[in-house]
């Protein structure tokens, strides 16, 4: 689904990414792991064509990536991006239309998703009245409403209680089962171990560990992913 070849990015004298190469298999959950400041968000912004790399290439679905390919990506950033004064339903329809849905289709799909996630009662509430976790639920719905081929989730469980985190995990696995390719960026190792098929660990702008989760666990018998993470970062 996505191939990144030798991606490098600098900001002045700061090296944010250094020769990063990744291969994201279609229909899998790919864990983009690393400590804060490792370069994960910079890489995500490059994939979304928000910023450009200094060097390297990206293939999307087998061809050199173009601006049009972004229409097939859903991106849930860690930072909230909702307009505080707008009502939830009004804003969700607006954001869905930016992704190419007409108003009638957007409203129909949104109503279905709001019912599924038990948030229909929020439709006419201003965003500023919602908790952090409630806003995250709304953003998750808007992110995948246009049925993206590639879904990028940056710390999606931030602000969620265990019950709502479990609901979102089930939705992620359901989307994967339906063929969606998912990049899951986090430093929460238990969630990554629960959800991911493949992982790449970035530290100090470079990939220091990558492969299928099963193979990495086999190579580190008896170790949980958080212990493998710590030991690799310390090397």
Secondary structure, DSSP 8 states (H G I E B T S, - for coil): -EEEEEEEEEETTEEEEEEEEEEE-TTSEEEEE--TTSSHHHHHHHHTTSS--SEEEEEETTEE--GGGGGGEEEE-SS----TTSBHHHHHHHHHHHTT--HHHHHHHHHHHHHHTT-GGGTTSBGGGS-HHHHHHHHHHHHHTT--SEEEEESTTTT--HHHHHHHHHHHHHHHHTT-EEEEEES-HHHHHHH-SEEEEEETTEEEEEEEHHHHHHHTTT--HHHHHHHHHH-
